Amino acid sequence: MNFVSQIARLIASFFYVGYIPLVPGTFGSLAAFAIYFPLHYYTNDWRIYGFCIILVVALGIWASHVAQKDSKILDPSFVVIDEVAGQLITLFLIPFSWYAVVSGFFLFRILDILKPQPARKAEDLPGGWGIMMDDVIAGVYGNIILSVAIFILHRIL
């Protein structure tokens, strides 16, 4: 495996988290907190957070495309950068609370598994786009649902 492929696999598996044998997608979602918590704690700036999401998605499209091509597997299970992106999107602009973080984690996992349309259709996109976009869409859905739930809870309580 050449150097570019090794870098792509490192990114696509999110520093080899994707090689954890059981439920790699769940571990990928959990690994997103290695980005989320430092961003929240040190900056709490939505622009930096948004830039990180764009960077993760862009690198993820490239890295998952290379990993898919190298492995000759349509959607390799070791690729979890898509879960990292989706989890970060789910929590984007959500006011921090442990309730929101835990709820966002489970909400994204459910949406990632169910893949409501057009997320399921996005899997048909070519290469890294297909690997990444279904989770990006699931993350957007998760963010909307979590935002509405928090809004309603604040109105009730």
Buried (B, 14 or more C-beta within 10 A) or exposed (E): EEEEBEBBBBBBBBEEBBBBEEEBBBBBBBBBBEBBEEBBEEEEEEEEBBEBBEEBBEBBBBBBBBBBEBBEEEEBBBBBBBBBBBBBBBBBEBEEEEEBBEBBBEBBBBBBEEBEEEBEEBBEBEBBBBBBBBBBBBBBBBBEBBBEBBEEEEEEE
